[in-house]
Amino acid sequence: MQVSLENIGSLERRLTVSFPSTDLDGRVQERLHELSHSVRLKGFRPGKVPMKVIEQRYGDQVRGEELSAIIRRTFEQAVSEQNLRPVSPPAIDTDGHAKNGEIAYSAQFEVFPELPAVDVASLQVERIVAVVTDHDIDVMIDTLRKQRQHFEDIDREVQKDDFVGFNYAVQTSEQRWPEEGFKRGGSVLGTGGVLKEVETALLGHRHGEELEIDVAFPDDFHNTDLAGKLARMTVKIDKVRGPVIPELDETFIRQFGIHNGSLQGFREEVRGNLERELNHVLSSRLKAQVAEKLAAAYPGVELPRAMLEEQAQSIARIGLEEDQQPSEAQILAAQQPAQVRVRAGLIMGEIARRENIQPEEARLSKALTAIASTYEDPQQVIKLYSRDTRFMNSLRNQVLEEQVAEWVAGHAQCTDTPLSFEEVLRPHQTD
């Protein structure tokens, strides 16, 4: 095998590789001979198909497959000999024909950039620390109970959290809506299902009462006939239903897979779920902060175009349907965060390589269990991941980045900031 290397850019390389055509010819003949013993063709007995027929029927296909196999093998050998680290699979160019007994191809690709020695000692890192308390468990259990509440008819004044059903009509200076009769409406008060003026006016009233309410409809109101207008609303209350929260008993607890209905078992299950959620958020926040700090500390690191394009596409697809393609504007907007992610990823990968940080099997198992726990059949999800190398590689990269982030925090100027579970998981509720 003959190999020549060209630098065609700061990170772009072109390998030209040639190998004896007899390597391909010999392998093709071996494959065709194997086929002659196993292939079944109409009009021929098994194992008696003439080689000429085999060659006519399968020759091109076998040659293409064996050529691809040799190219893959020789390319891997060539990059190893040249001490190259390709970023992504190469673009191969060849006609596959022999010239002077040799078959040649060119492989164009990008390589990982040379990275400087990474010094994290001067980085300022803030690490959030938090724990799940008994109070957090109580709050979650109350939330779960409220999620399973039902409503019953009541005979009292309307309160927050009640469901109120009503008929209504709206009169603006220009028109009545609807033109005749009333529209049907209803909402659980406190959830924002109706305008604030209407919700406030309903409080303290009872079934059967009729109200007149002055309403200022917002400019973005879904009914364009009323959007941005002042109006008088007539509301007739015809249903008031109060919430009934289920008791924290064995029947309720068994709904969550605690078959013996034990309160202690239920609290342990809730604690485990909250701790998984908390640890995931804390780890993600630390990883994001470390990535940002590293990217800012080493702005001169060259970024492979292939990695940038892939990351920008990934960011631009966030929030889109599976079959939707991002627009040029969305991809353009994703360029800056993509640069940060790629630069940080390269540096974190270099730290892992130099410090010999490998994904810990215990953490991989824990991470996989956490993912699987969010599905109805966790064992099926675990099997799916275990059988799919793409899923497992993605999970390994995730765990590795978390370990690198923790290593950086342990070697940087790190300040621990204690927060409560609510401050970490529900920051908008604690403002």
Secondary structure, DSSP 4 states (H G I P E B T S, - for coil): -EEEEEE-SSSEEEEEEEEEHHHHHHHHHHHHHHHHHH---TTS-TT---HHHHHHHHHHHHHHHHHHHHHHHHHHHHHHHTT--BSSPPEEE----EETTEEEEEEEEEBPPP-PPP--TT-EEEEEE----HHHHHHHHHHHHHHT-EEEE--S---TT-EEEEEEEEE-SS-EESSSS-EEEEEETTTTSS-HHHHHHHTT--TT-EEEEEEE--TT-S-TTTTT-EEEEEEEEEEEEEEEPPPSSHHHHHTTT-TT--HHHHHHHHHHHHHHHHHHHHHHHHHHHHHHHHHHH-TT----HHHHHHHHHHHHTTTS-TT----HHHHHHTHHHHHHHHHHHHHHHHHHHHTT----HHHHHHHHHHHHTTSS-HHHHHHHHHH-HHHHHHHHHHHHHHHHHHHHHHHSEEEEEE--HHHHH-GGG--
